[in-house]
Amino acid sequence: MASAATASGGKFDKKLPGEKPLKKAGKNRKFLPVVEGKGMGNLEKQQNDKILNSLLAKNFEEPLDVSKAITMYKVKKDNKRRKDKQSSSSGSSKLKPQKKIHKKSSKKTA
């Protein structure tokens, strides 16, 4: 059985008998307070500057990921080869049933 949260802001009741302990502790996320306190404006500005600098650095000096480029090249090459193979095999008559052409003779037998 799982314990249920009480109406008191998400606090849980005491553990039930036979209830297993948690395997992992949950993550507690820390957010900036809604009301700006002493020095909070400075902290928010630093966080925003950090995010902005990381975004600008990625846009202006994006490093070349060689392994990703090689993989993309190989995938394109394989797709092209597969497409060429399909187009050439669609022209061959190996798998298609052969149609027999019956010509009507103009001579009538009496």
Backbone bond lengths (Angstrom), bond angles and torsions (degrees), N, CA, C in turn:
res aa  C-N    CA-C-N  psi(-1)  N-CA   C-N-CA  omega(-1)  CA-C   N-CA-C  phi
1 M - - - 1.448 - - 1.519 109.95 -
2 A 1.302 116.56 143.80 1.459 120.99 177.54 1.515 108.82 -99.08
3 S 1.323 115.50 146.36 1.453 118.45 178.08 1.515 109.02 -79.38
4 A 1.302 115.76 150.67 1.462 120.99 -177.30 1.519 109.41 -103.66
5 A 1.330 115.48 148.11 1.456 120.35 178.08 1.520 109.11 -76.12
6 T 1.313 115.40 142.58 1.461 119.62 176.41 1.516 108.20 -83.82
7 A 1.301 116.23 176.56 1.457 120.60 179.77 1.522 111.57 -78.95
8 S 1.311 117.85 1.81 1.461 120.87 -175.33 1.525 111.16 -91.37
9 G 1.295 117.83 64.89 1.462 122.78 171.83 1.508 114.78 64.85
10 G 1.328 119.22 35.42 1.447 120.71 173.65 1.511 114.88 84.56
11 K 1.317 118.60 8.44 1.459 119.63 176.50 1.519 108.09 -78.78
12 F 1.311 115.86 140.03 1.455 120.14 -175.52 1.520 111.17 -94.97
13 D 1.310 113.99 154.83 1.459 119.93 175.20 1.519 109.28 -68.55
14 K 1.314 115.68 173.05 1.465 120.39 178.26 1.524 109.01 -66.70
15 K 1.318 115.27 157.15 1.469 120.94 -179.07 1.524 110.32 -61.87
16 L 1.303 114.39 141.53 1.452 120.66 176.49 1.522 109.34 -79.76
17 P 1.302 117.88 154.81 1.473 118.66 177.41 1.529 110.21 -65.27
18 G 1.322 116.03 132.40 1.463 121.12 -179.59 1.520 113.56 87.07
19 E 1.326 117.72 2.30 1.468 120.67 179.76 1.521 109.54 -81.59
20 K 1.317 116.54 134.81 1.462 121.23 -177.84 1.526 110.53 -77.55
21 P 1.343 117.29 148.67 1.472 119.27 176.14 1.534 110.31 -71.97
22 L 1.326 116.22 159.79 1.461 121.21 -179.43 1.524 110.79 -66.37
23 K 1.325 116.02 141.70 1.465 119.94 177.61 1.524 110.59 -75.41
24 K 1.321 116.58 -43.13 1.466 121.55 179.39 1.516 109.02 -128.12
25 A 1.300 114.95 144.33 1.455 118.89 174.32 1.525 108.34 -79.39
26 G 1.308 117.72 143.55 1.456 121.40 -179.61 1.516 111.35 -71.02
27 K 1.323 115.97 156.94 1.463 120.41 178.44 1.523 109.01 -83.06
28 N 1.301 115.20 136.29 1.453 120.13 174.60 1.519 108.03 -102.55
29 R 1.317 116.34 114.84 1.459 120.12 -179.46 1.521 109.16 -88.06
30 K 1.319 114.86 138.09 1.453 119.66 -179.85 1.520 108.60 -107.96
31 F 1.313 116.07 120.47 1.453 122.11 178.74 1.520 109.12 -108.51
32 L 1.319 115.17 158.65 1.456 119.33 173.95 1.521 108.57 -69.36
33 P 1.321 117.57 144.61 1.464 119.02 -179.97 1.524 111.22 -66.34
34 V 1.333 114.88 151.98 1.460 120.26 -179.30 1.524 110.11 -68.25
35 V 1.321 116.18 -42.98 1.458 120.69 179.65 1.518 107.57 -89.59
36 E 1.331 115.49 129.12 1.457 119.88 -176.39 1.522 109.73 -74.74
37 G 1.317 115.82 123.47 1.459 120.73 178.64 1.516 110.29 -102.20
38 K 1.313 115.36 -158.25 1.457 121.20 -177.53 1.528 109.67 -71.74
39 G 1.322 117.83 117.46 1.452 122.75 177.43 1.523 114.88 79.02
40 M 1.315 118.63 4.27 1.463 120.83 -178.22 1.524 111.54 -70.75
41 G 1.317 117.89 -35.63 1.465 120.55 179.17 1.516 110.86 -61.71
42 N 1.315 117.11 -37.57 1.458 122.56 179.09 1.532 110.77 -66.68
43 L 1.326 116.98 -41.11 1.464 121.59 179.65 1.528 110.74 -64.65
44 E 1.326 116.08 -43.01 1.469 119.71 179.17 1.524 110.38 -65.02
45 K 1.321 117.08 -38.96 1.462 120.73 179.20 1.531 110.28 -63.82
46 Q 1.325 117.22 -41.46 1.466 120.52 178.50 1.528 111.23 -62.63
47 Q 1.327 116.70 -42.62 1.465 120.00 179.48 1.528 111.09 -63.99
48 N 1.332 116.45 -43.29 1.466 119.80 179.31 1.524 111.60 -65.29
49 D 1.330 116.87 -39.34 1.471 120.32 177.47 1.527 111.18 -63.22
50 K 1.325 116.32 -40.42 1.461 120.78 179.64 1.528 110.63 -62.11
51 I 1.325 116.90 -45.00 1.471 121.21 179.43 1.519 110.47 -64.91
52 L 1.325 116.99 -45.15 1.463 121.26 -178.61 1.522 111.28 -63.23
53 N 1.318 117.48 -42.78 1.469 120.73 179.15 1.522 111.61 -63.77
54 S 1.326 116.80 -39.24 1.468 118.68 179.27 1.525 110.78 -66.88
55 L 1.331 117.74 -38.05 1.470 120.60 178.47 1.520 111.33 -67.40
56 L 1.318 116.48 -43.95 1.464 119.74 -179.44 1.519 111.13 -66.75
57 A 1.316 116.88 -37.57 1.464 120.13 179.68 1.524 110.38 -64.22
58 K 1.323 118.07 -37.79 1.460 121.11 179.18 1.522 110.89 -67.92
59 N 1.332 116.82 -37.49 1.464 119.78 -177.06 1.519 112.07 -72.86
60 F 1.305 117.94 -38.26 1.457 119.86 -174.66 1.526 112.69 -87.03
61 E 1.276 117.71 -38.94 1.460 120.65 -177.61 1.518 109.68 -125.34
62 E 1.310 115.68 69.47 1.460 118.70 -179.76 1.517 108.69 -80.49
63 P 1.323 117.36 117.73 1.467 119.13 -178.83 1.527 110.41 -69.46
64 L 1.310 115.54 148.94 1.455 121.70 -179.35 1.522 108.96 -83.68
65 D 1.309 115.62 120.52 1.461 121.01 177.49 1.523 107.27 -90.43
66 V 1.324 115.88 100.71 1.465 121.73 -172.98 1.524 111.23 -65.14
67 S 1.317 117.20 -43.20 1.471 119.27 -177.92 1.525 110.95 -64.06
68 K 1.333 116.97 -37.85 1.461 120.29 178.12 1.523 110.46 -66.88
69 A 1.333 116.76 -40.13 1.463 120.81 179.09 1.526 110.86 -64.23
70 I 1.324 117.02 -41.19 1.470 120.87 179.09 1.525 110.28 -64.31
71 T 1.322 116.25 -43.50 1.464 120.28 179.45 1.522 110.83 -61.67
72 M 1.332 116.84 -43.91 1.466 120.12 179.38 1.521 110.81 -62.88
73 Y 1.328 117.31 -39.71 1.463 121.42 178.74 1.524 110.42 -62.77
74 K 1.333 116.24 -44.94 1.468 120.22 -179.18 1.525 111.26 -64.42
75 V 1.320 116.59 -40.48 1.466 120.29 -179.80 1.523 110.22 -64.34
76 K 1.332 116.83 -43.75 1.466 119.86 178.72 1.520 110.90 -62.87
77 K 1.323 115.86 -41.28 1.462 120.58 -179.94 1.528 110.55 -63.73
78 D 1.335 116.68 -44.61 1.465 120.72 178.89 1.525 111.34 -63.58
79 N 1.334 116.21 -41.95 1.466 119.54 179.17 1.520 111.07 -63.25
80 K 1.332 116.58 -40.75 1.464 120.18 179.39 1.528 110.18 -65.20
81 R 1.342 116.76 -43.39 1.461 120.91 179.58 1.534 110.30 -62.79
82 R 1.320 116.35 -42.15 1.461 121.00 179.55 1.529 110.69 -64.35
83 K 1.331 115.76 -41.13 1.466 120.13 179.58 1.527 110.44 -65.73
84 D 1.339 116.80 -43.21 1.467 120.56 178.14 1.521 110.81 -63.27
85 K 1.310 116.35 -39.38 1.462 120.52 -179.59 1.526 110.45 -65.60
86 Q 1.318 117.06 -40.26 1.459 120.57 178.90 1.519 111.14 -66.59
87 S 1.327 116.68 -40.74 1.466 119.06 -178.58 1.525 110.78 -69.29
88 S 1.334 117.64 -35.65 1.460 119.50 178.80 1.524 110.76 -74.66
89 S 1.311 117.79 -34.89 1.465 119.87 -179.65 1.520 110.82 -75.14
90 S 1.326 117.50 -26.13 1.458 118.75 178.81 1.522 110.37 -70.36
91 G 1.324 117.95 -25.10 1.457 121.68 178.09 1.513 112.34 -80.57
92 S 1.315 118.23 -22.55 1.460 120.26 -178.31 1.520 109.86 -78.02
93 S 1.312 114.92 154.74 1.462 119.12 -176.78 1.520 111.47 -106.86
94 K 1.297 117.88 20.47 1.459 120.12 -177.81 1.528 111.09 -67.30
95 L 1.306 116.50 -42.35 1.450 119.23 -175.00 1.522 113.20 -93.77
96 K 1.309 117.02 -16.29 1.451 120.12 -178.22 1.524 110.01 -84.70
97 P 1.323 117.80 142.21 1.467 119.09 175.10 1.524 109.82 -70.32
98 Q 1.290 115.51 140.42 1.464 120.05 -177.80 1.519 109.22 -80.80
99 K 1.303 114.95 132.66 1.457 120.16 178.07 1.519 108.37 -89.63
100 K 1.313 115.17 133.68 1.458 119.48 176.98 1.517 107.68 -92.23
101 I 1.307 114.12 128.39 1.456 119.53 -179.02 1.525 107.94 -94.82
102 H 1.305 116.30 121.15 1.463 121.74 178.13 1.522 108.04 -104.32
103 K 1.302 115.29 116.80 1.457 119.41 177.55 1.519 108.58 -92.45
104 K 1.283 113.96 136.02 1.459 118.29 176.09 1.519 107.75 -80.72
105 S 1.309 114.92 130.59 1.462 117.73 179.45 1.520 109.05 -83.55
106 S 1.318 114.67 142.51 1.461 119.25 -179.49 1.528 111.68 -80.32
107 K 1.347 116.62 -14.99 1.456 120.12 179.48 1.520 109.52 -83.08
108 K 1.309 113.78 133.36 1.450 118.31 176.71 1.508 108.50 -105.14
109 T 1.278 116.20 135.04 1.457 119.52 178.67 1.520 109.39 -90.17
110 A 1.312 115.65 136.50 1.450 120.09 -176.36 1.487 112.78 -101.35
